[in-house]
Amino acid sequence: MNKAQTDSAPEASAAPQEERAADLCVVAELVEIQMSIARATQQEALSAPQPGVDYCQRIATVSRAVRLTLLLKDKLSRQAAERRKAAAQREAAQEDWHALRVRLAMMSAASEVSEDEEEADRRADEVCERLERPEVAELVEASRAEVAVAALCRRWGYPVQVKQWLEMADEALEELGFIPPEDGEDDPEDPPEPRSAAPGRRKPPDTG
């Protein structure tokens, strides 16, 4: 994943998280104030009751306020937890989609340079094995798809036709039903026109 994008995600969510934290602090303070009123009411009722004051009703009112405030605090806490979980799921999906896109691009490159299906299968297995190596996985995770594909093509001796390999990968992703992340990570500036052919080794043009 692009480092700039991973850095921008926490910045974008920092303000809402700070606001929720502030809301929880306010709610906690309200609970403390209400409990102070309840304790003061209890002390007055026991030590110096005032004529005409319904202390039971006063305690009941404060108790209801405390219950409602605690319910609000619980709701805010659950909403914050749900947002954190959703954000983690989106980030995981984005990373999976990015890695799969690079993998399919490199498999497309391997297929295109192969002379026959047997060689294409052998090269595809080799690409998958190489992509599992820690240093390669780290490169893919830390780089945009265009950068990762270009670097791997040079490293493994494939034509550096990055746009073509990524277009073929995008077609495969679409056929597989994968949806790009919401922020459009790794999307090209000008999306390619959809093609009917599935990614794979294309036949050379008929020159005869």
Backbone as a printed PyTorch tensor [residue, N CA C, xyz], in Angstrom:
tensor([[[  0.8410,  -1.1920,   0.0000],
         [  0.0000,   0.0000,   0.0000],
         [  0.8710,   1.2350,   0.0000]],

        [[  0.4080,   2.2850,  -0.6150],
         [  1.1660,   3.5290,  -0.6560],
         [  1.3200,   4.1010,   0.7380]],

        [[  2.5890,   4.4030,   1.1150],
         [  2.8400,   4.9130,   2.4680],
         [  2.1190,   6.2230,   2.7180]],

        [[  2.0630,   7.0840,   1.6910],
         [  1.3750,   8.3700,   1.8740],
         [ -0.0830,   8.1620,   2.1850]],

        [[ -0.6870,   7.1340,   1.5710],
         [ -2.1020,   6.8860,   1.8220],
         [ -2.3270,   6.2970,   3.1980]],

        [[ -1.3950,   5.4080,   3.6300],
         [ -1.5620,   4.8480,   4.9720],
         [ -1.3830,   5.9210,   6.0210]],

        [[ -0.4990,   6.9160,   5.7390],
         [ -0.3020,   7.9980,   6.6960],
         [ -1.5060,   8.9330,   6.7240]],

        [[ -2.1700,   9.1290,   5.5830],
         [ -3.2860,  10.0720,   5.5250],
         [ -4.5340,   9.5200,   6.1780]],

        [[ -4.6720,   8.1750,   6.2070],
         [ -5.8790,   7.5880,   6.7890],
         [ -6.0470,   7.9490,   8.2550]],

        [[ -4.9950,   7.7840,   9.1230],
         [ -5.1630,   8.1870,  10.5230],
         [ -5.4330,   9.6690,  10.6620]],

        [[ -4.8100,  10.5070,   9.7970],
         [ -5.0330,  11.9430,   9.8900],
         [ -6.4810,  12.2910,   9.5820]],

        [[ -7.0580,  11.5800,   8.5830],
         [ -8.4320,  11.8740,   8.1970],
         [ -9.4220,  11.4950,   9.2870]],

        [[ -9.0880,  10.4170,  10.0420],
         [-10.0100,   9.9620,  11.0770],
         [ -9.6810,  10.5170,  12.4500]],

        [[ -8.5790,  11.2660,  12.5680],
         [ -8.1580,  11.7510,  13.8840],
         [ -9.1820,  12.6910,  14.4910]],

        [[ -9.6970,  13.6380,  13.6800],
         [-10.6530,  14.6140,  14.2050],
         [-11.9210,  13.9620,  14.7420]],

        [[-12.5950,  13.0650,  13.9680],
         [-13.7780,  12.4000,  14.5300],
         [-13.4770,  11.6030,  15.7760]],

        [[-12.3230,  10.9330,  15.8220],
         [-11.9700,  10.1530,  17.0060],
         [-11.7650,  11.0630,  18.2070]],

        [[-11.1260,  12.2000,  17.9960],
         [-10.9320,  13.1420,  19.0880],
         [-12.2660,  13.7000,  19.5690]],

        [[-13.1690,  13.9400,  18.6280],
         [-14.4960,  14.4390,  19.0190],
         [-15.2400,  13.4060,  19.8510]],

        [[-15.1600,  12.1370,  19.4400],
         [-15.8460,  11.0890,  20.2110],
         [-15.2280,  10.9520,  21.6000]],

        [[-13.9030,  11.0420,  21.6610],
         [-13.2390,  10.9590,  22.9640],
         [-13.6750,  12.1190,  23.8550]],

        [[-13.8050,  13.3200,  23.2540],
         [-14.2560,  14.4850,  24.0200],
         [-15.6870,  14.2910,  24.4980]],

        [[-16.5340,  13.7190,  23.6310],
         [-17.9230,  13.4530,  24.0220],
         [-17.9830,  12.5000,  25.2110]],

        [[-17.1620,  11.4680,  25.1800],
         [-17.1550,  10.5070,  26.2820],
         [-16.6750,  11.1570,  27.5720]],

        [[-15.7210,  12.0670,  27.4640],
         [-15.2480,  12.7830,  28.6540],
         [-16.3560,  13.6560,  29.2400]],

        [[-17.1120,  14.3140,  28.3700],
         [-18.2240,  15.1560,  28.8280],
         [-19.2750,  14.3040,  29.5250]],

        [[-19.5890,  13.1580,  28.9210],
         [-20.5960,  12.2680,  29.5160],
         [-20.1220,  11.7710,  30.8750]],

        [[-18.8520,  11.3920,  30.9620],
         [-18.3160,  10.9250,  32.2400],
         [-18.3810,  12.0240,  33.3000]],

        [[-18.1100,  13.2640,  32.8730],
         [-18.1920,  14.3920,  33.8050],
         [-19.6280,  14.6230,  34.2670]],

        [[-20.5660,  14.4650,  33.3370],
         [-21.9780,  14.6170,  33.7030],
         [-22.3920,  13.5670,  34.7320]],

        [[-21.9300,  12.3440,  34.5470],
         [-22.2490,  11.2780,  35.5060],
         [-21.7150,  11.6400,  36.8820]],

        [[-20.4850,  12.1570,  36.9280],
         [-19.8900,  12.5290,  38.2070],
         [-20.6810,  13.6620,  38.8700]],

        [[-21.1160,  14.6460,  38.0690],
         [-21.9120,  15.7570,  38.6170],
         [-23.2240,  15.2340,  39.1870]],

        [[-23.8850,  14.3670,  38.4290],
         [-25.1670,  13.8120,  38.8830],
         [-24.9860,  12.9850,  40.1510]],

        [[-23.9050,  12.2220,  40.2390],
         [-23.6520,  11.4440,  41.4430],
         [-23.3520,  12.3620,  42.6270]],

        [[-22.6810,  13.4830,  42.3740],
         [-22.4250,  14.4430,  43.4520],
         [-23.7340,  15.0080,  43.9860]],

        [[-24.6640,  15.2990,  43.0590],
         [-25.9890,  15.7980,  43.4780],
         [-26.7110,  14.7430,  44.2960]],

        [[-26.6160,  13.4910,  43.8580],
         [-27.2810,  12.4170,  44.5910],
         [-26.6980,  12.2660,  45.9880]],

        [[-25.3690,  12.3350,  46.0910],
         [-24.7410,  12.2050,  47.4090],
         [-25.0920,  13.3870,  48.3180]],

        [[-25.1150,  14.5920,  47.7400],
         [-25.4720,  15.7750,  48.5340],
         [-26.9200,  15.6920,  49.0080]],

        [[-27.7910,  15.2020,  48.1150],
         [-29.2060,  15.0480,  48.4860],
         [-29.3590,  14.0340,  49.6090]],

        [[-28.6280,  12.9430,  49.5140],
         [-28.6910,  11.9340,  50.5610],
         [-28.2080,  12.4880,  51.8980]],

        [[-27.1000,  13.2320,  51.8490],
         [-26.5530,  13.7790,  53.0920],
         [-27.5200,  14.7750,  53.7290]],

        [[-28.1220,  15.6180,  52.8700],
         [-29.0750,  16.6010,  53.4020],
         [-30.2900,  15.9040,  53.9900]],

        [[-30.7720,  14.8630,  53.2880],
         [-31.9640,  14.1530,  53.7770],
         [-31.6930,  13.4800,  55.1180]],

        [[-30.4730,  13.0230,  55.3560],
         [-30.1530,  12.3190,  56.5830],
         [-29.7620,  13.2620,  57.7220]],

        [[-29.0810,  14.3570,  57.4020],
         [-28.5510,  15.2130,  58.4610],
         [-29.3730,  16.4760,  58.6900]],

        [[-29.9170,  17.0810,  57.6490],
         [-30.6680,  18.3390,  57.8320],
         [-31.7880,  18.4350,  56.8090]],

        [[-32.8010,  17.5860,  56.9170],
         [-33.8930,  17.5980,  55.9310],
         [-34.6570,  18.9240,  55.9580]],

        [[-34.9990,  19.4190,  54.7750],
         [-35.7340,  20.6630,  54.6410],
         [-37.2240,  20.3650,  54.5280]],

        [[-38.0360,  21.1730,  55.1820],
         [-39.4860,  20.9500,  55.1350],
         [-39.9990,  21.0710,  53.6980]],

        [[-40.9100,  20.1830,  53.3470],
         [-41.5540,  20.2420,  52.0390],
         [-40.7470,  19.6770,  50.8880]],

        [[-39.5500,  19.2080,  51.1370],
         [-38.7140,  18.6560,  50.0650],
         [-38.9330,  17.1460,  49.9810]],

        [[-39.3080,  16.6950,  48.7880],
         [-39.5030,  15.2530,  48.5630],
         [-38.1620,  14.6600,  48.1350]],

        [[-37.4050,  14.1730,  49.1120],
         [-36.0750,  13.6660,  48.8130],
         [-36.1150,  12.3830,  47.9870]],

        [[-37.1400,  11.5960,  48.1880],
         [-37.2600,  10.3710,  47.3810],
         [-37.4270,  10.7270,  45.9000]],

        [[-38.2830,  11.7170,  45.6370],
         [-38.4880,  12.1400,  44.2540],
         [-37.2070,  12.7430,  43.6630]],

        [[-36.5010,  13.5140,  44.4950],
         [-35.2620,  14.1310,  44.0100],
         [-34.2280,  13.0520,  43.6680]],

        [[-34.0950,  12.0600,  44.5420],
         [-33.1550,  10.9720,  44.2850],
         [-33.5630,  10.2000,  43.0340]],

        [[-34.8750,   9.9800,  42.8850],
         [-35.3680,   9.2410,  41.7110],
         [-35.0500,  10.0010,  40.4250]],

        [[-35.2080,  11.3210,  40.4540],
         [-34.9110,  12.1390,  39.2730],
         [-33.4360,  12.0650,  38.9050]],

        [[-32.5820,  12.1840,  39.9380],
         [-31.1420,  12.1050,  39.6810],
         [-30.7650,  10.7150,  39.1850]],

        [[-31.3640,   9.6890,  39.7790],
         [-31.0560,   8.3140,  39.3690],
         [-31.4120,   8.0840,  37.9010]],

        [[-32.5700,   8.6270,  37.5020],
         [-32.9790,   8.4820,  36.1000],
         [-31.9920,   9.2010,  35.1750]],

        [[-31.5600,  10.3860,  35.5930],
         [-30.5930,  11.1290,  34.7840],
         [-29.2850,  10.3590,  34.6570]],

        [[-28.8520,   9.7280,  35.7670],
         [-27.6190,   8.9430,  35.7270],
         [-27.7660,   7.7590,  34.7860]],

        [[-28.8970,   7.0600,  34.8430],
         [-29.1150,   5.8990,  33.9760],
         [-29.0890,   6.3080,  32.5050]],

        [[-29.7830,   7.3940,  32.1720],
         [-29.8130,   7.8600,  30.7840],
         [-28.4180,   8.2730,  30.3010]],

        [[-27.6640,   8.9260,  31.1730],
         [-26.3220,   9.3490,  30.7990],
         [-25.4120,   8.1480,  30.5860]],

        [[-25.5430,   7.1360,  31.4520],
         [-24.7380,   5.9260,  31.2810],
         [-25.1020,   5.1890,  29.9920]],

        [[-26.3890,   5.1810,  29.6640],
         [-26.8200,   4.5720,  28.3970],
         [-26.2060,   5.3080,  27.2080]],

        [[-26.1760,   6.6330,  27.3040],
         [-25.5630,   7.4310,  26.2370],
         [-24.0690,   7.1210,  26.1290]],

        [[-23.4020,   7.0100,  27.2650],
         [-21.9830,   6.6970,  27.2560],
         [-21.7300,   5.3290,  26.6280]],

        [[-22.5580,   4.3550,  26.9720],
         [-22.4140,   3.0180,  26.4060],
         [-22.6230,   3.0340,  24.8970]],

        [[-23.6130,   3.8070,  24.4460],
         [-23.8820,   3.8980,  23.0100],
         [-22.7070,   4.5200,  22.2700]],

        [[-22.1680,   5.6040,  22.8290],
         [-21.0210,   6.2540,  22.1930],
         [-19.8130,   5.3170,  22.1440]],

        [[-19.6110,   4.5510,  23.2120],
         [-18.4790,   3.6270,  23.2510],
         [-18.6360,   2.5310,  22.2070]],

        [[-19.8660,   1.9960,  22.0720],
         [-20.1090,   0.9420,  21.0840],
         [-19.9570,   1.4730,  19.6670]],

        [[-20.4240,   2.6960,  19.4210],
         [-20.2700,   3.2850,  18.0990],
         [-18.7970,   3.4700,  17.7480]],

        [[-18.0130,   3.9020,  18.7220],
         [-16.5770,   4.0810,  18.4880],
         [-15.9120,   2.7440,  18.1720]],

        [[-16.2990,   1.6900,  18.9060],
         [-15.7270,   0.3660,  18.6640],
         [-16.1200,  -0.1530,  17.2840]],

        [[-17.3720,   0.0770,  16.8980],
         [-17.8300,  -0.3670,  15.5810],
         [-17.0990,   0.3680,  14.4600]],

        [[-16.8520,   1.6650,  14.6650],
         [-16.1200,   2.4270,  13.6440],
         [-14.6790,   1.9310,  13.5200]],

        [[-14.0620,   1.6310,  14.6660],
         [-12.6900,   1.1150,  14.6170],
         [-12.6440,  -0.2280,  13.9010]],

        [[-13.6280,  -1.0730,  14.1660],
         [-13.6750,  -2.3860,  13.5210],
         [-13.8860,  -2.2390,  12.0220]],

        [[-14.8080,  -1.3610,  11.6240],
         [-15.0720,  -1.1440,  10.2010],
         [-13.8450,  -0.5940,   9.4940]],

        [[-13.1410,   0.3300,  10.1620],
         [-11.9350,   0.9060,   9.5640],
         [-10.8650,  -0.1660,   9.3730]],

        [[-10.7260,  -1.0580,  10.3520],
         [ -9.7390,  -2.1310,  10.2420],
         [-10.1040,  -3.0840,   9.1090]],

        [[-11.4040,  -3.3680,   8.9500],
         [-11.8360,  -4.2460,   7.8770],
         [-11.5890,  -3.6200,   6.5100]],

        [[-11.8560,  -2.3000,   6.4040],
         [-11.6080,  -1.6200,   5.1270],
         [-10.1250,  -1.6290,   4.7810]],

        [[ -9.2810,  -1.4100,   5.8020],
         [ -7.8410,  -1.3940,   5.5590],
         [ -7.3500,  -2.7680,   5.1180]],

        [[ -7.8680,  -3.8350,   5.7670],
         [ -7.4660,  -5.1870,   5.3940],
         [ -7.9090,  -5.5150,   3.9740]],

        [[ -9.1480,  -5.1130,   3.6290],
         [ -9.6450,  -5.3680,   2.2770],
         [ -8.8250,  -4.6270,   1.2420]],

        [[ -8.4230,  -3.4000,   1.5830],
         [ -7.6120,  -2.6080,   0.6590],
         [ -6.2600,  -3.2540,   0.4280]],

        [[ -5.6290,  -3.7330,   1.4910],
         [ -4.3280,  -4.3870,   1.3670],
         [ -4.4480,  -5.6700,   0.5460]],

        [[ -5.5150,  -6.4620,   0.7890],
         [ -5.7080,  -7.7000,   0.0450],
         [ -5.9140,  -7.4110,  -1.4360]],

        [[ -6.7230,  -6.3830,  -1.7310],
         [ -7.0080,  -6.0370,  -3.1220],
         [ -5.7360,  -5.5630,  -3.8200]],

        [[ -4.9610,  -4.7570,  -3.1640],
         [ -3.7150,  -4.2290,  -3.7280],
         [ -2.7520,  -5.3680,  -4.0560]],

        [[ -2.5460,  -6.2810,  -3.1030],
         [ -1.6200,  -7.3890,  -3.3140],
         [ -2.1130,  -8.2990,  -4.4290]],

        [[ -3.4180,  -8.5520,  -4.4770],
         [ -3.9680,  -9.4110,  -5.5230],
         [ -3.8220,  -8.7640,  -6.8930]],

        [[ -3.9920,  -7.4450,  -6.9500],
         [ -3.8610,  -6.7290,  -8.2270],
         [ -2.4230,  -6.8530,  -8.7600]],

        [[ -1.4440,  -6.6730,  -7.8890],
         [ -0.0490,  -6.8110,  -8.2970],
         [  0.2330,  -8.2480,  -8.7270]],

        [[ -0.2780,  -9.2050,  -7.9760],
         [ -0.0620, -10.6250,  -8.3130],
         [ -0.6150, -10.9400,  -9.7020]],

        [[ -1.8380, -10.4950,  -9.9760],
         [ -2.4440, -10.7730, -11.2810],
         [ -1.6980, -10.0630, -12.4050]],

        [[ -1.2020,  -8.8640, -12.1310],
         [ -0.4320,  -8.1430, -13.1410],
         [  0.8380,  -8.9130, -13.4960]],

        [[  1.5330,  -9.4090, -12.4860],
         [  2.7650, -10.1430, -12.7510],
         [  2.4850, -11.4900, -13.4200]],

        [[  1.3780, -12.1220, -13.0800],
         [  1.0080, -13.3670, -13.7470],
         [  0.6360, -13.1120, -15.2070]],

        [[  0.0330, -11.9550, -15.4610],
         [ -0.2730, -11.5970, -16.8490],
         [  1.0110, -11.4010, -17.6460]],

        [[  1.9850, -10.7360, -17.0290],
         [  3.2730, -10.5510, -17.7000],
         [  3.9250, -11.8970, -17.9900]],

        [[  3.8860, -12.7950, -17.0220],
         [  4.4900, -14.1130, -17.2020],
         [  3.7970, -14.8820, -18.3210]],

        [[  2.4800, -14.7630, -18.3840],
         [  1.7230, -15.4680, -19.4150],
         [  2.0180, -14.9220, -20.7970]],

        [[  2.1620, -13.5970, -20.8860],
         [  2.3750, -12.9630, -22.1890],
         [  3.7020, -13.3500, -22.8250]],

        [[  4.7280, -13.5670, -22.0250],
         [  6.0480, -13.8680, -22.5810],
         [  6.2670, -15.3640, -22.7660]],

        [[  5.2980, -16.1700, -22.3740],
         [  5.4490, -17.6240, -22.4800],
         [  5.1400, -18.1020, -23.8940]],

        [[  5.8310, -19.1510, -24.2950],
         [  5.6490, -19.6890, -25.6420],
         [  4.4750, -20.6550, -25.7210]],

        [[  4.1730, -21.3120, -24.6200],
         [  3.0760, -22.2710, -24.6280],
         [  2.4490, -22.3340, -23.2380]],

        [[  1.3860, -23.1110, -23.1170],
         [  0.6590, -23.2060, -21.8510],
         [  1.5150, -23.8110, -20.7500]],

        [[  2.3550, -24.7490, -21.0970],
         [  3.2070, -25.3700, -20.0770],
         [  4.1700, -24.3480, -19.4830]],

        [[  4.7820, -23.5540, -20.3580],
         [  5.6810, -22.5180, -19.8610],
         [  4.9250, -21.4670, -19.0680]],

        [[  3.6990, -21.1270, -19.5180],
         [  2.8910, -20.1360, -18.8060],
         [  2.5740, -20.6180, -17.3910]],

        [[  2.2260, -21.8980, -17.2650],
         [  1.9330, -22.4560, -15.9440],
         [  3.1740, -22.4420, -15.0630]],

        [[  4.3310, -22.8040, -15.6530],
         [  5.5560, -22.8290, -14.8740],
         [  5.9200, -21.4320, -14.3880]],

        [[  5.8050, -20.4580, -15.2910],
         [  6.1210, -19.0780, -14.9170],
         [  5.1390, -18.5540, -13.8690]],

        [[  3.8670, -18.9100, -13.9890],
         [  2.8620, -18.4540, -13.0240],
         [  3.1740, -18.9880, -11.6270]],

        [[  3.5430, -20.2730, -11.5700],
         [  3.9260, -20.8520, -10.2760],
         [  5.1500, -20.1530,  -9.7030]],

        [[  6.0950, -19.8170, -10.5770],
         [  7.3100, -19.1420, -10.1410],
         [  6.9980, -17.7530,  -9.5990]],

        [[  6.1090, -17.0300, -10.2920],
         [  5.7080, -15.6940,  -9.8330],
         [  5.0490, -15.7750,  -8.4610]],

        [[  4.1410, -16.7260,  -8.2890],
         [  3.4450, -16.8640,  -7.0070],
         [  4.4270, -17.1890,  -5.8850]],

        [[  5.3930, -18.0610,  -6.1840],
         [  6.3830, -18.4170,  -5.1620],
         [  7.2230, -17.2120,  -4.7840]],

        [[  7.6350, -16.4240,  -5.7720],
         [  8.4620, -15.2560,  -5.5040],
         [  7.6990, -14.1970,  -4.7170]],

        [[  6.4180, -14.0300,  -5.0210],
         [  5.6200, -13.0160,  -4.3340],
         [  5.4130, -13.3430,  -2.8640]],

        [[  5.6130, -14.5970,  -2.4730],
         [  5.4640, -14.9840,  -1.0790],
         [  6.7000, -14.6600,  -0.2460]],

        [[  7.8090, -14.3470,  -0.9230],
         [  9.0180, -14.0400,  -0.1750],
         [  8.8420, -12.7470,   0.6210]],

        [[  9.3520, -12.7010,   1.8500],
         [  9.1130, -11.5310,   2.7190],
         [  9.5500, -10.2190,   2.1050]],

        [[ 10.7270, -10.1980,   1.4520],
         [ 11.2040,  -8.9320,   0.9000],
         [ 10.3340,  -8.4470,  -0.2530]],

        [[  9.7750,  -9.4030,  -1.0280],
         [  8.8970,  -9.0200,  -2.1390],
         [  7.5450,  -8.5630,  -1.5980]],

        [[  7.0050,  -9.2910,  -0.6320],
         [  5.7320,  -8.8940,  -0.0350],
         [  5.8320,  -7.5060,   0.5900]],

        [[  6.9790,  -7.2140,   1.1990],
         [  7.1830,  -5.8900,   1.8000],
         [  7.2240,  -4.8060,   0.7310]],

        [[  7.8750,  -5.1030,  -0.3960],
         [  7.9270,  -4.1430,  -1.5080],
         [  6.5320,  -3.8540,  -2.0360]],

        [[  5.7360,  -4.8970,  -2.2270],
         [  4.3860,  -4.7250,  -2.7510],
         [  3.5310,  -3.9160,  -1.7890]],

        [[  3.6350,  -4.2200,  -0.5050],
         [  2.8230,  -3.5270,   0.4930],
         [  3.1800,  -2.0490,   0.5920]],

        [[  4.4660,  -1.7330,   0.4250],
         [  4.9190,  -0.3610,   0.6410],
         [  4.8360,   0.5090,  -0.6030]],

        [[  4.4980,  -0.0760,  -1.7580],
         [  4.5500,   0.6680,  -3.0160],
         [  3.1940,   0.7000,  -3.6960]],

        [[  2.9920,   1.7270,  -4.5130],
         [  1.8350,   1.7280,  -5.3940],
         [  1.9740,   0.5860,  -6.3890]],

        [[  0.8530,   0.1460,  -6.9380],
         [  0.8760,  -0.9930,  -7.8490],
         [  1.7910,  -0.7270,  -9.0350]],

        [[  1.7260,   0.4910,  -9.5930],
         [  2.5560,   0.8200, -10.7520],
         [  4.0400,   0.6850, -10.4250]],

        [[  4.4190,   1.1500,  -9.2540],
         [  5.8290,   1.0950,  -8.8330],
         [  6.2570,  -0.3490,  -8.5800]],

        [[  5.4050,  -1.1030,  -7.8830],
         [  5.7450,  -2.4860,  -7.5570],
         [  5.8710,  -3.3330,  -8.8150]],

        [[  4.9200,  -3.1980,  -9.7330],
         [  4.9500,  -3.9970, -10.9600],
         [  6.1830,  -3.6510, -11.7910]],

        [[  6.4930,  -2.3750, -11.9220],
         [  7.6750,  -1.9670, -12.6850],
         [  8.9450,  -2.5450, -12.0670]],

        [[  9.0690,  -2.4550, -10.7560],
         [ 10.2610,  -2.9600, -10.0740],
         [ 10.3940,  -4.4660, -10.2340]],

        [[  9.2820,  -5.1950, -10.1060],
         [  9.3340,  -6.6510, -10.2170],
         [  9.6000,  -7.0950, -11.6470]],

        [[  9.0660,  -6.3620, -12.6170],
         [  9.3500,  -6.6970, -14.0130],
         [ 10.8460,  -6.5740, -14.3030]],

        [[ 11.4330,  -5.5030, -13.8220],
         [ 12.8780,  -5.3260, -14.0320],
         [ 13.6690,  -6.4040, -13.2920]],

        [[ 13.2450,  -6.7120, -12.0810],
         [ 13.9750,  -7.6830, -11.2650],
         [ 13.8920,  -9.0800, -11.8640]],

        [[ 12.7280,  -9.4350, -12.4280],
         [ 12.5210, -10.8000, -12.9120],
         [ 12.6490, -10.9330, -14.4320]],

        [[ 13.0160,  -9.8540, -15.1050],
         [ 13.2850,  -9.9290, -16.5350],
         [ 12.0630,  -9.9370, -17.4180]],

        [[ 10.9530,  -9.3360, -16.9660],
         [  9.7580,  -9.2320, -17.7960],
         [  9.6850,  -7.8490, -18.4420]],

        [[  8.9960,  -7.7400, -19.5810],
         [  8.8530,  -6.4180, -20.2030],
         [  8.1770,  -5.4390, -19.2390]],

        [[  8.7160,  -4.2360, -19.1650],
         [  8.1670,  -3.2510, -18.2330],
         [  6.9970,  -2.5220, -18.9050]],

        [[  5.9410,  -3.2830, -19.1540],
         [  4.7310,  -2.7500, -19.7710],
         [  3.6590,  -2.6490, -18.6810]],

        [[  3.9260,  -1.7650, -17.7390],
         [  3.1460,  -1.7030, -16.4990],
         [  1.6670,  -1.4630, -16.7790]],

        [[  1.3620,  -0.5120, -17.6350],
         [ -0.0400,  -0.1950, -17.9040],
         [ -0.7800,  -1.4040, -18.4560]],

        [[ -0.1550,  -2.1220, -19.3730],
         [ -0.7980,  -3.2970, -19.9630],
         [ -1.0360,  -4.3780, -18.9210]],

        [[ -0.0160,  -4.6500, -18.0920],
         [ -0.1820,  -5.7120, -17.0870],
         [ -1.2670,  -5.3440, -16.0740]],

        [[ -1.3380,  -4.0740, -15.6800],
         [ -2.3540,  -3.6650, -14.7040],
         [ -3.7440,  -3.6580, -15.3180]],

        [[ -3.8510,  -3.3090, -16.5940],
         [ -5.1540,  -3.3760, -17.2530],
         [ -5.6580,  -4.8120, -17.2780]],

        [[ -4.7760,  -5.7420, -17.5780],
         [ -5.1630,  -7.1540, -17.5900],
         [ -5.5370,  -7.6290, -16.1890]],

        [[ -4.8010,  -7.1470, -15.1910],
         [ -5.1300,  -7.5040, -13.8100],
         [ -6.5000,  -6.9550, -13.4230]],

        [[ -6.8010,  -5.7170, -13.8380],
         [ -8.0900,  -5.1150, -13.5030],
         [ -9.2340,  -5.8820, -14.1480]],

        [[ -9.0180,  -6.3530, -15.3850],
         [-10.0530,  -7.1530, -16.0360],
         [-10.3070,  -8.4430, -15.2630]],

        [[ -9.2170,  -9.0660, -14.8120],
         [ -9.3610, -10.2990, -14.0400],
         [-10.0800, -10.0420, -12.7250]],

        [[ -9.7330,  -8.9440, -12.0500],
         [-10.4030,  -8.5990, -10.7960],
         [-11.8900,  -8.3770, -11.0180]],

        [[-12.2240,  -7.7170, -12.1150],
         [-13.6390,  -7.4620, -12.4040],
         [-14.3790,  -8.7660, -12.6480]],

        [[-13.7440,  -9.6810, -13.3960],
         [-14.3750, -10.9690, -13.6540],
         [-14.5300, -11.7880, -12.3830]],

        [[-13.5680, -11.6430, -11.4690],
         [-13.6330, -12.3720, -10.2000],
         [-14.6030, -11.7480,  -9.2070]],

        [[-15.0940, -10.5330,  -9.5300],
         [-16.0660,  -9.8740,  -8.6640],
         [-15.4660,  -9.0550,  -7.5530]],

        [[-14.1700,  -8.7550,  -7.6390],
         [-13.5460,  -7.9350,  -6.6110],
         [-13.8490,  -6.4680,  -6.8740]],

        [[-14.1550,  -5.7330,  -5.7930],
         [-14.4800,  -4.3120,  -5.8930],
         [-13.3200,  -3.5130,  -5.3390]],

        [[-12.8710,  -2.4930,  -6.0610],
         [-11.7570,  -1.6820,  -5.5540],
         [-12.1060,  -1.0330,  -4.2250]],

        [[-11.1100,  -0.6880,  -3.4010],
         [-11.3570,   0.0160,  -2.1450],
         [-12.0830,   1.3220,  -2.3770]],

        [[-12.7600,   1.8250,  -1.3260],
         [-13.5850,   3.0190,  -1.4520],
         [-12.7930,   4.2440,  -1.8590]],

        [[-11.5230,   4.3240,  -1.4190],
         [-10.7520,   5.5120,  -1.7380],
         [-10.0700,   5.4260,  -3.0850]],

        [[-10.3370,   4.3320,  -3.8300],
         [ -9.7930,   4.2090,  -5.1660],
         [ -8.2990,   3.9930,  -5.1910]],

        [[ -7.7310,   3.3900,  -4.1440],
         [ -6.2900,   3.1930,  -4.0620],
         [ -5.8180,   2.3940,  -5.2540]],

        [[ -4.7620,   2.9040,  -5.9050],
         [ -4.1250,   2.2640,  -7.0420],
         [ -4.9270,   2.3740,  -8.3290]],

        [[ -6.0720,   3.0890,  -8.3090],
         [ -6.8030,   3.2620,  -9.5490],
         [ -6.0090,   4.1420, -10.4870]],

        [[ -5.9550,   3.8090, -11.7910],
         [ -5.2670,   4.6920, -12.7290],
         [ -6.0450,   5.9660, -12.9190]],

        [[ -5.3540,   7.0500, -13.3240],
         [ -6.0300,   8.3300, -13.5160],
         [ -7.0710,   8.2360, -14.6150]],

        [[ -6.7500,   7.5180, -15.7040],
         [ -7.6880,   7.3200, -16.7970],
         [ -8.0050,   5.8380, -16.8970]],

        [[ -9.1330,   5.3830, -16.3250],
         [ -9.4470,   3.9580, -16.3380],
         [ -9.4860,   3.4280, -17.7570]],

        [[ -8.9130,   2.2410, -18.0000],
         [ -8.8960,   1.6980, -19.3470],
         [-10.2760,   1.2560, -19.7910]],

        [[-10.5010,   1.2520, -21.1010],
         [-11.7450,   0.7440, -21.6320],
         [-11.8110,  -0.7500, -21.3910]],

        [[-12.9710,  -1.2880, -20.9690],
         [-13.0690,  -2.7350, -20.7300],
         [-12.8850,  -3.5040, -22.0280]],

        [[-12.1950,  -4.6340, -21.9320],
         [-11.9860,  -5.4700, -23.0860],
         [-12.6920,  -6.7920, -22.8560]],

        [[-13.0850,  -7.4390, -23.9290],
         [-13.8580,  -8.6680, -23.8030],
         [-12.9920,  -9.8590, -23.4580]],

        [[-11.7350,  -9.8220, -23.8640],
         [-10.8650, -10.9740, -23.6330],
         [-10.3920, -11.0090, -22.1990]],

        [[-10.3200, -12.2050, -21.6210],
         [ -9.8230, -12.3710, -20.2590],
         [ -8.3220, -12.2870, -20.2760]],

        [[ -7.6790, -11.9010, -19.1380],
         [ -6.2230, -11.8290, -19.0890],
         [ -5.6190, -13.1750, -19.3920]],

        [[ -4.5610, -13.1590, -20.1410],
         [ -3.9010, -14.4090, -20.4770],
         [ -2.9940, -14.1990, -21.6500]],

        [[ -2.4100, -15.2300, -22.1570],
         [ -1.4900, -15.1170, -23.2620],
         [ -2.2570, -14.8700, -24.5330]],

        [[ -1.9720, -13.7590, -25.2110],
         [ -2.6540, -13.4300, -26.4550],
         [ -1.8930, -14.0290, -27.6300]],

        [[ -2.6070, -14.3940, -28.6820],
         [ -1.9790, -14.9100, -29.8810],
         [ -1.3060, -13.7920, -30.6320]],

        [[ -0.1330, -14.0560, -31.2250],
         [  0.5230, -13.0030, -32.0040],
         [ -0.2930, -12.6640, -33.2180]],

        [[ -0.1810, -11.4440, -33.7420],
         [ -0.9720, -11.0570, -34.9030],
         [ -0.5960, -11.8930, -36.1100]],

        [[ -1.5650, -12.1410, -36.9650],
         [ -1.3680, -12.9330, -38.1660],
         [ -0.6570, -12.0870, -39.2060]],

        [[  0.6230, -12.4050, -39.4180],
         [  1.4210, -11.6300, -40.3800],
         [  1.4880, -12.3070, -41.7280]],

        [[  0.8610, -13.4690, -41.8090],
         [  0.8860, -14.1860, -43.0910],
         [ -0.2030, -13.7210, -43.9870]]])
